[in-house]
Amino acid sequence: MNKRKTVLITGATSGVGYAVAQRLLNEKENFEVFVTGRSIEKLAALTKLGAVAIEADLTNPADMNRLVNNCPSPQIVLFCAGVGLFQAAHLLPDDASRDMMETNVLAPIALTKRVLPAMMDRRSGHLLYVGSQAGKVATPKASVYAASKHALLGYTNALRMEVAAFNIQVSVVNPGPIDTPFIDRADTTGTYRASLGKHLLTIDEVADCIQETISTPKRDVNLPGIMGFTSKLYGLAPTLVEKLGRKYFMKK
């Protein structure tokens, strides 16, 4: 008889994290869902659906420790929390750079450190991180955001080797730009949305991929699939890809 798996979802109060939380809550026979985020209203909505909600800002060490103390050792952790601001490097405010690095890199690292010992003792677990295609191929006006996602990929690549002997899976889903309010907050000029148009991924496309990766863990997933080719092309011909990227994203 299969036991329910305990899942912890960060960034569960918006976009992809919220959608995945709703989906897993529809599988109550398979999952016990813990959610965390900053929106009290969204946490309340997820609580009504059966989630255990813990309000927390994971860049705050006290909140991080409170989350871990109030969530029994999860078997699956889904790292969805992320922030971004798209601006030329010389114009990017210091506090925005700091927030991106703390939220996108340091907070996942800190939470991973705290959940790993129990997974290692149990000799099982699944850590699933939402990365970004920006972590593979940077674009103009996304220097620090890309840096944060590059760092996350480097961290998970090393982590994967460290925990393999403990039967712990490490997955990274790397979506391209998604049609969520994140785009509008990150790029107040509207350039990214206008440039990408119909090429923006939907929340459902990304949530479908994450749900599938929870069921069948994979090392690395690119969304859309063609992005896997793009990152390989970048490795072979970076100057060409950067030239195309400048033209695509540097519109006034």
C-alpha positions as CSV (number, residue, x, y, z in Angstrom):
1,M,0.0,0.0,0.0
2,N,1.5,3.3,-1.1
3,K,2.0,6.0,1.5
4,R,1.2,9.6,0.7
5,K,4.3,11.7,-0.1
6,T,4.9,14.9,1.7
7,V,5.6,17.7,-0.7
8,L,6.9,21.2,0.2
9,I,6.4,23.9,-2.4
10,T,8.1,27.3,-2.2
11,G,6.8,30.3,-4.1
12,A,3.4,28.6,-3.9
13,T,1.4,31.9,-3.9
14,S,1.9,32.9,-7.5
15,G,2.3,31.7,-11.0
16,V,3.7,28.2,-11.6
17,G,4.0,27.4,-7.9
18,Y,0.4,28.1,-7.2
19,A,-0.7,26.1,-10.2
20,V,1.3,23.0,-9.2
21,A,0.1,23.3,-5.6
22,Q,-3.5,23.2,-6.9
23,R,-2.8,20.2,-9.0
24,L,-1.2,18.2,-6.2
25,L,-4.0,19.1,-3.9
26,N,-6.3,17.4,-6.3
27,E,-4.3,14.2,-5.6
28,K,-4.8,14.1,-1.9
29,E,-4.6,10.3,-2.0
30,N,-1.0,10.6,-3.2
31,F,0.3,13.9,-1.6
32,E,0.3,15.8,1.6
33,V,1.0,19.4,0.5
34,F,2.9,22.0,2.4
35,V,3.0,25.5,0.8
36,T,4.9,28.6,1.6
37,G,5.0,32.1,0.2
38,R,4.3,35.8,1.0
39,S,0.7,36.3,0.0
40,I,-1.6,35.7,2.9
41,E,-4.7,35.6,0.5
42,K,-3.2,32.9,-1.7
43,L,-2.1,30.8,1.2
44,A,-5.6,31.0,2.6
45,A,-7.0,29.8,-0.7
46,L,-4.6,26.9,-0.7
47,T,-5.5,26.1,2.9
48,K,-9.2,25.8,1.9
49,L,-8.1,23.2,-0.7
50,G,-6.3,21.2,2.0
51,A,-2.8,22.5,2.0
52,V,-0.8,23.2,5.2
53,A,0.3,26.8,4.6
54,I,3.3,28.5,6.3
55,E,3.8,32.2,5.5
56,A,7.5,32.9,5.1
57,D,10.0,35.1,3.4
58,L,12.8,32.6,2.7
59,T,15.4,35.4,2.5
60,N,14.8,35.9,6.2
61,P,16.7,33.3,8.3
62,A,14.2,33.3,11.1
63,D,11.4,32.6,8.6
64,M,13.5,29.8,7.0
65,N,14.0,28.1,10.3
66,R,10.4,28.4,11.3
67,L,9.3,26.8,8.0
68,V,11.6,23.9,8.5
69,N,10.6,23.4,12.1
70,N,6.9,23.4,11.1
71,C,7.2,21.1,8.1
72,P,7.8,17.4,8.7
73,S,10.7,16.1,6.6
74,P,9.4,16.4,3.1
75,Q,10.0,13.6,0.5
76,I,9.7,16.1,-2.3
77,V,10.7,19.8,-2.3
78,L,9.7,22.0,-5.2
79,F,11.6,25.2,-5.4
80,C,9.4,27.7,-7.3
81,A,10.2,31.0,-5.5
82,G,12.0,33.5,-7.7
83,V,12.3,37.2,-8.5
84,G,13.7,39.2,-11.4
85,L,14.3,42.7,-12.7
86,F,15.3,43.2,-16.3
87,Q,17.4,46.3,-16.6
88,A,20.8,47.4,-18.1
89,A,23.6,46.3,-15.8
90,H,24.7,49.9,-15.1
91,L,21.2,51.0,-14.1
92,L,20.2,48.0,-12.0
93,P,19.7,49.0,-8.3
94,D,21.9,47.3,-5.8
95,D,19.0,46.2,-3.7
96,A,17.4,44.5,-6.7
97,S,20.6,42.6,-7.5
98,R,20.8,41.5,-3.9
99,D,17.2,40.4,-3.8
100,M,17.6,38.3,-7.0
101,M,20.7,36.5,-5.6
102,E,19.2,35.9,-2.2
103,T,15.9,34.7,-3.5
104,N,17.0,32.7,-6.5
105,V,20.2,31.2,-5.2
106,L,21.0,31.6,-1.5
107,A,17.5,30.8,-0.2
108,P,17.3,27.5,-2.2
109,I,20.8,26.6,-1.1
110,A,19.9,27.3,2.6
111,L,16.6,25.3,2.4
112,T,18.3,22.4,0.6
113,K,20.9,22.2,3.4
114,R,18.2,21.9,6.0
115,V,16.1,19.2,4.3
116,L,19.0,17.0,3.1
117,P,20.0,15.3,6.3
118,A,16.6,13.6,6.7
119,M,16.5,12.6,3.1
120,M,20.0,11.2,3.4
121,D,19.1,9.2,6.5
122,R,16.0,7.9,4.7
123,R,18.0,7.3,1.6
124,S,15.3,8.8,-0.7
125,G,14.0,12.1,-1.8
126,H,13.5,14.4,-4.7
127,L,14.6,18.0,-5.0
128,L,13.1,19.8,-8.0
129,Y,14.2,23.3,-8.8
130,V,12.6,25.7,-11.3
131,G,15.5,27.2,-13.1
132,S,15.4,29.2,-16.3
133,Q,16.7,29.2,-19.9
134,A,18.5,32.4,-18.8
135,G,20.7,30.1,-16.8
136,K,21.9,28.5,-20.0
137,V,21.7,31.4,-22.5
138,A,21.8,34.9,-21.1
139,T,20.0,37.8,-22.7
140,P,20.5,41.6,-22.6
141,K,19.0,43.4,-19.6
142,A,19.0,40.2,-17.6
143,S,22.6,40.1,-16.4
144,V,22.0,39.5,-12.7
145,Y,18.9,37.4,-13.2
146,A,20.9,35.2,-15.6
147,A,23.8,35.1,-13.1
148,S,21.4,33.9,-10.4
149,K,20.1,31.1,-12.6
150,H,23.6,30.2,-13.8
151,A,24.6,29.8,-10.2
152,L,21.6,27.6,-9.4
153,L,22.5,25.3,-12.3
154,G,26.1,25.1,-11.0
155,Y,24.9,24.3,-7.5
156,T,22.4,21.6,-8.6
157,N,25.0,20.0,-10.9
158,A,27.4,19.5,-8.0
159,L,24.6,18.6,-5.6
160,R,23.3,15.9,-7.9
161,M,26.7,14.1,-7.7
162,E,26.9,14.4,-4.0
163,V,23.5,12.9,-3.2
164,A,23.4,10.2,-5.9
165,A,24.6,7.5,-3.4
166,F,21.7,8.3,-1.1
167,N,19.1,7.7,-3.9
168,I,18.1,11.4,-3.9
169,Q,16.9,12.8,-7.2
170,V,17.9,16.3,-8.3
171,S,15.8,17.7,-11.2
172,V,15.9,21.2,-12.8
173,V,13.1,22.4,-15.1
174,N,14.4,25.3,-17.2
175,P,11.5,27.2,-18.8
176,G,11.7,30.0,-21.2
177,P,9.7,33.2,-20.4
178,I,6.3,32.3,-19.0
179,D,3.1,34.3,-19.4
180,T,2.7,35.4,-15.7
181,P,2.8,38.7,-13.9
182,F,6.5,37.9,-13.3
183,I,7.2,39.2,-16.8
184,D,5.5,42.5,-16.2
185,R,7.2,43.0,-12.8
186,A,10.6,42.1,-14.2
187,D,10.3,44.3,-17.3
188,T,8.3,47.4,-16.8
189,T,8.9,48.6,-20.4
190,G,6.9,45.7,-21.9
191,T,9.8,44.9,-24.3
192,Y,10.0,41.3,-23.4
193,R,6.3,40.6,-23.6
194,A,6.1,42.5,-26.9
195,S,9.1,40.7,-28.3
196,L,8.1,37.2,-27.3
197,G,4.3,37.5,-27.9
198,K,2.8,34.1,-28.7
199,H,6.1,32.4,-27.9
200,L,5.5,32.9,-24.1
201,L,4.9,29.6,-22.3
202,T,1.6,29.2,-20.5
203,I,1.5,28.4,-16.8
204,D,-0.2,25.1,-17.6
205,E,2.6,24.0,-19.9
206,V,5.1,24.5,-17.2
207,A,2.9,23.0,-14.5
208,D,2.3,19.9,-16.7
209,C,6.1,19.5,-17.1
210,I,6.7,19.8,-13.4
211,Q,3.9,17.4,-12.5
212,E,5.4,14.9,-15.0
213,T,8.9,15.4,-13.5
214,I,7.6,14.7,-10.0
215,S,6.1,11.4,-11.3
216,T,9.2,10.5,-13.4
217,P,12.3,12.3,-12.2
218,K,14.6,13.7,-14.9
219,R,17.9,15.3,-14.6
220,D,17.2,18.4,-16.7
221,V,14.2,19.5,-18.7
222,N,14.0,22.3,-21.2
223,L,10.9,24.2,-22.1
224,P,10.0,24.5,-24.8
225,G,12.0,21.5,-26.1
226,I,13.7,23.6,-28.8
227,M,15.5,25.5,-26.1
228,G,17.7,22.4,-25.5
229,F,19.0,22.9,-29.1
230,T,19.5,26.7,-28.5
231,S,21.7,26.1,-25.4
232,K,23.7,23.5,-27.4
233,L,24.1,26.0,-30.3
234,Y,25.2,28.6,-27.8
235,G,28.0,26.3,-26.7
236,L,29.1,25.9,-30.3
237,A,28.5,29.4,-31.6
238,P,28.1,31.8,-28.8
239,T,28.9,34.9,-30.9
240,L,26.1,34.1,-33.3
241,V,23.5,33.5,-30.5
242,E,24.6,36.7,-28.7
243,K,24.2,38.7,-31.9
244,L,20.7,37.3,-32.5
245,G,19.9,37.9,-28.8
246,R,20.9,41.5,-28.9
247,K,18.7,42.2,-31.9
248,Y,15.8,40.4,-30.3
249,F,15.8,41.9,-26.8
250,M,17.5,45.4,-27.2
251,K,14.5,47.0,-28.8
252,K,13.7,50.5,-27.5
